[in-house]
Amino acid sequence: MTIATIMTRPSSFAACAALLALAACGTAEPAADAAPAGPVRDTALVSARMLALADFGLDTVRTEPWRTALALPARVVLDPQRAQPVGSIVEGRVVRVHVQPGDAVRPGQVLVTLHSHEMLDARNAYARGKAMVADARVQVATAGAALARAERLLALRAGSQAEVERARGVKAAADAMLGAALADEKRAHELVTHLYGAEPEGRDEADPHHVYVRARVAGVVMSRSVQAEQVVQVGAPLLVVGPPDGLLLRLDVPEPALASARPGARVGFTVPAFPGRRFAATVVRVTPMLDSLARTAEVLARIDGGVRELHAEQGAQAELEGPPGAPVAVVPIDAVQRFEGDTVVITAAQRGEGLLLEAVRVRVREATATRAAIAQGVAPGTVVVVRGAALAKAELLERRSGGEAEDH
């Protein structure tokens, strides 16, 4: 080995050390760059002007007992305990039906006009009763005068006690006849009033054969069973009148789900006439018998509000809520959105006069028509967009597609 060679070794070692040091520095920096980064956040800062146009509705994630919901077909029906069936009070022919289902009626209002011979017979009986009363009054007056005369003659010793007793007997018979005549007149008058529906005196313009069926209470005509010219018997159904809130929701609940159908249970339902609108009801009655074929029980729920807009025999789609379970994080179902294959909720945080929107991935454990149970992704108290969530999602997607998503 030469001296020159020996002299260069230290420098070679130094060069190698320098190279190793550079290599170490070179590998350290890329290692930092290669560290896995967190997921890209989908956010958008919405200005106050856009907020005014979008009219977002916000809510918070709540912790509350979860209630399962059973979807069932249902029907709006009349409450048999509150509806007032109106039947025919005579045998006759329908002349006119004055009201239609949905009409508001007041007590005493004519609902149906009937043509019946019973009305003419009742009027004739009433006329005879009045004539008999008038005749009995004359006889009472005559017998009273005869009794007074007999008593004066007896006082003057010009008459006998026997004549007085006979006069008293005639007077008593006349009084009894008047009492019977008054009773007959009263019965005839009550029958005419019942068939007419009001005091008939002074109504000579009315057809003497017409019977007027009137409303007994104020309410709304729920249904109609007859048409003009139809012949009806006594007691035949004509109409049903009930209070405006006299409607129930009927559900046929399968036997395995009857544990949820208890008085006080909540029911949400929709009807085709009001798409997108949800009504609420509360279970009030559960029949104790099962349908032997369908294995279902009839459940009736009192409709909580909006019944003036509903009608009997409307079909409905209902959700019967079960008993409360374990507490979970709950959001309105409208807050949950599909975001390019992910399930998200759009959170909202105040940023000055605007809002910072962010699509947060969540895992939904269970959902009903109105609520969703969140198993993972957002904490209770987080503000989420409910009304206008689809619009917020569209804004976030536009930012993503345009490359404008940024971490705020």
WOJO-V371752 format. One record per pair of residues at least 12 apart in sequence whose ideal C-beta (glycine too) atoms are under 6 Angstrom apart, sorted by the first residue. I is the first residue (numbers start at 1). J is the second residue. Records with the same first field share a line. If there is no record, write none. Layout:
BEGIN
I: J, J
END
This chain:
BEGIN
41: 407
42: 359, 396, 400, 405
43: 358, 408
44: 357, 395, 396, 399
45: 354, 356
46: 354, 355, 357
47: 354
48: 353, 354
54: 388, 391
56: 385, 388
57: 386, 387
58: 348, 383
59: 332, 384, 386
60: 381, 383
61: 329, 331, 378, 380, 382
62: 330
63: 327, 329, 380
64: 330
65: 324, 325, 327
66: 325, 328, 373
67: 321, 322, 324
68: 322
69: 319, 321, 368
70: 257, 320
71: 319
72: 251, 318
74: 249, 251, 269, 316, 318
75: 250, 315
76: 247, 310, 312, 314
77: 248, 250, 312
78: 222, 312
79: 246, 248
82: 242, 243, 246
83: 240, 242, 246
84: 217, 241
85: 237, 240
86: 238, 239, 241
87: 235, 237
88: 232, 236, 238
90: 116, 118, 211
91: 233, 234
92: 114, 115, 116
93: 115, 231
94: 226, 228, 230
95: 113, 115
96: 113, 228
97: 112
98: 110, 111
99: 111, 221
101: 221, 223, 224
103: 221
104: 220
105: 215
106: 218
107: 215, 217, 218
108: 214
109: 215
110: 212, 214
111: 213, 215, 239
112: 213, 238
113: 210, 212
114: 211
115: 209
116: 211
119: 195, 209, 211
120: 208, 209
122: 191, 192, 195
123: 192, 208
125: 188
126: 188, 189, 192
129: 184, 185, 188
130: 185
132: 181
133: 181, 182, 185
136: 177, 178, 181
139: 174
140: 174, 175, 178
143: 170, 171, 174
144: 171
146: 167
147: 167, 168, 171
150: 163, 164, 167
151: 164
195: 211
196: 212
197: 212, 214
215: 241
219: 241, 242, 243
220: 244
221: 239, 241
222: 240, 242, 312
223: 240
224: 239
225: 237, 238
226: 238
244: 308
245: 307
247: 303, 307, 310
248: 300
249: 281, 301, 303
250: 300
251: 299, 318
252: 296
253: 296, 297, 299
254: 296
255: 295
258: 297
260: 320, 322
261: 286, 299
263: 283
265: 283
266: 321
267: 281, 301, 318, 320
268: 280, 319
269: 316, 318
270: 317
271: 314, 316
279: 306
280: 304
281: 301, 303, 304
282: 301, 302
283: 299, 301
284: 300, 302
285: 300
286: 299
319: 369
328: 373
329: 374, 380
330: 371, 373
331: 372, 384
332: 386
333: 370, 371, 372
334: 386, 389
335: 384, 386, 389
336: 372
337: 389, 393
339: 359
342: 361
343: 362, 364
344: 359, 360, 361
345: 360, 362, 378, 384
346: 359, 385, 389, 392
347: 360, 382, 384
348: 383, 385
356: 408
357: 392
359: 396
360: 377, 378
361: 377
362: 374, 377, 378
363: 375, 376
END
